[in-house]
Amino acid sequence: MSALVEAAVLAGGPAGGVVAESTGVAHRMLLPVAGQPMVVRTLERLRQAQTIGRLVVAAHSAVQEHLPAGLADMVVPGESTFVGNLMALAEAIGVKRAMLACTGDMPLVTPQAVDDFVTRSAESGAEVCYCAVPREDSERLFPGGRRTYVRLREGTFTGGNLTYLGPGFVPGHQDVIERLFEYRKRPVKLAGMLGLSFVLGLALGTLSLSAVERRAGRILRCRAAVIVSHHAELGFDVDKLEDLETLRLVMSGQEPPE
């Protein structure tokens, strides 16, 4: 299997937060998992994926100090906003190769899960592919774990932490990416962008996956696809205290409480 994408790993952001206050670790990416910083564990597993070429990381300067030499092919400053970091990663990667945008807090990710998602994304012919994990798969791996789910006609899903972006997509769509990020916590603005009927269908669980793909394609001005992955680890990240507890229990072979 040959490399199909360059990995754009988002490991930036400011220090602090609830997890930092609880653990005493200033930067969430540096939380220890099996004896190594979470971001290092994530990068090592991404490195093992056969579909990934270079690893390009956006990381805070304090996080960069903990990255082993040679693990990342390139590191860019990650002290900007999420969108700013994504743009910096896209600029570093260039417009000739597709990129896999992923977060640095996926301590349970596996190379096999990444290869499956990237391969199916490339085969779809879509310019943007979003990862969705069925609820039953998520709860099978993380029984009792709390995730955010969306109900569609085909089932209930949680979002994955991987997004496939075609060559040159990010710099060519900076305006819409910035608006989507800005509106993510402003329901009225987001509803205006998505359309009231779409928002109602989403709330009622009557939308189909194909309807979501069509609406995303119109907004992003490209062909979009939802890749349903049964690798539940792609839908697990660590940004809340309950995620950290779930991780500890999974690593120790226990089950999270119901």
N, C-alpha and C positions, 0 to 999 in steps of 0.2 A: 504494500500500500504506500503510495507516495504522498508527500505533504500537500495539502490542499489549501491551507490557510496559515496566516500569521496570527499568533495569539496576542490580543491586546488585553493585558491584565490590569484591572482597576484596583489598586491597593493604596490609594491616597486618602485624602480626607484629614480633617483635624484630629488632634488628640482629645481625650476626654469622653464623656458620655456615661450612661448608666453602667455599661459593662466595665468600663475603665474604673469607675468608682468602686465597684464591687470587687474587682480582681486585683486592683493596684497596678495593672498593666496599662500604661498611658495610651498606647495605640492598639486597637482591637486586632490588627493584623499580626501582632506579636504575641497573642495569646498562646501559651504552650500547649501543644497537642503531641502526645507521644514523644516528648522530649525535644521538640523543635517548634519554632514559631509557625503559627498557622499558615501564614503566607508562603513560607518555605515548603511546607508539606504540600500545599496546593500546587506550587510551581513545579515541584519534583514530579508530581503525578501528571501534570500537563506535559512536561518534557517527555514523558514516556509514551504519549499518544503518537501514533504513526502518521496521523493526518495533519499534525502541526509542524510548521517549519520553525521560524524564529519565535522566541518569547520576548515580547516588548512590554515592559512594566512601568506603570505610573505609580510612584511610591513617594510618601513623605520622606524627607531627609533622614528622620530618626529611624524609619523602617529600612531605608536603603542600607544603613550601617549593619543590618543583620542578614543581608542577602549574601550567601556564599559566592565567592568569585566565580564567574563563568556560568552560574545557574541561569541568569537572564542574558539574552543577547544584547539587549539595550535597556537602559533605565532612564526615564524622563522624570522631571520634577512632578510630584503628585500633590501639590499643596494648593491647587486651584479648585474650582467647583467640579462636580461630576462631569458636566458637559465640557468644561475646559480641559479636564484630564483626557476625556475621550477624543477631543480634537487634537490634543498633543500626541496621543498614541497614533491616531490616523495619519498625522503628518509624518511621524517617524516611520510608519510602515510604508507609506506611499500609496499610489493609486493603481499599481499593477497587480496586486494580490488581494484576494479576499481576506477579511479579518474576522477573527472570532473574539467578540467582546465578552469578557468574563470577569467575575469578581475574584478577589484574592482570598476570600473567606469561605472556600469550599473544601474543608478538610477531609471530607469523605468521598470526593470525586475520584473516579477511576479512569484510567486511559481508555478502557473499553467503552465506557459511557460517552466519552468525548468523541472517540472515533465513530461511533454509531450516529451521533447527532450530526457531526460534520459531514460524513459521507451522505447521509440522507438529505441534508440541506443542499449540498452540491448537486445531488441528483435531481432535486426538485425543480431546478431551473429558476428559482426565485432569487431576487436580489436581497431580500431580508427574510430571515427565518427565525422565528421565536420558539423557544422550547416550552412545552407544557407537559406536566406530569399528572397522570390520573390520580385521583384521591386514594383509590384503593391500593395503588402501588406505594404511595407515600406513607400511608398508614400501616402497610405491611412491614416496611423497613423501620418506621418510626411510630410504633403504636402509642397513641396518647399524645404524640407531639402536636403542637399547635402550628398550623400553617394558614395562610390566607387562600381561600378557594373561590373559584368562579364557576357557577353552574351553567352549562351549555346543553344543547339538545342531545349531544352525544355522551354527556357525562359531566362530572365535576373535576376541575383541574386546578393545580397550583402552578405558578410560573417557575421556570427553570432559570438558572443563572448564566446561561449561554445564549448569545445572539449572533447569528451568522450574518455578516454584512458583505455584500459584493464589492468588487474592486472599485475604489473611488467613491463609494456611497456616502460616507460620512462628510467629507468636505463639500460634496455636491448638495447635501441636504441639511446643512447646519441650521438654517432658519427653522425648519419644521421640528428638528430634534430639540432645539432650544425651547420652542413653544410647548411641545409635549412635556418636557421636563418641568417647565414653569407651571403648567396647568395641572400637574399630577395631583396636587393637593388643593385645587380650586375647582370643585365639582361643577359650578355653573359655567365657568370658562371651558372646562373639558367637555361638558355636554354640548356646548355651542360648537365645538370643533368636531365632535363625533356625530352629532345629530340626536335630537330628542328620541326618535323612534328606536335608534340603536341603543341608547342608554336604557330605555324602558325594557327593551328585549333582553338586555344584559341583566337587569334587575329581576326580571321574571323567569330567567332561565330558558327563554324560547329561541335564542339565537343558535345558529349552527356554526361549526368551525369554518365552513366555507364562507358564511356571511361575515365572520370576523376577518378572514383573510381578504375579502373584497374591500371592506371598509378600511382596513389598514393600508391596503394597496392604493386606494384613492387618496388617503391622507399623505402617505409617504411618496406618492407619485412613482410607484414602481410595483412590480409583482412581489407580493408577500405570501408567506406560508407559515402555518403553525405545524411544528414537528412534534408529534406526541411521542414522548420518550417514556419507556417503562423502567428506566434507570432512575430510581427515586432519589439517589444521591445528588443528582443535578438540581433538584429543587430544595436542597438543604444548604443554608448558610448560617453564619453565627453573627447576628446583630442585636440579639436580645438575650436577657439573662436566662430565659427558659430554653433558648437554643443552646446555650452553653451547657445547661444541665442535661439536655437531651444528648448532646455530644458526649458528655462524660459517661452517661449511662450506656450509650451504644458502644463506646470504646471499651467499656468494662464488661460488655456482654449482657447487661441488664436491660430491662424494658422500662421506658418512661412510664410514670403513673398515669392511670386513666383520668 
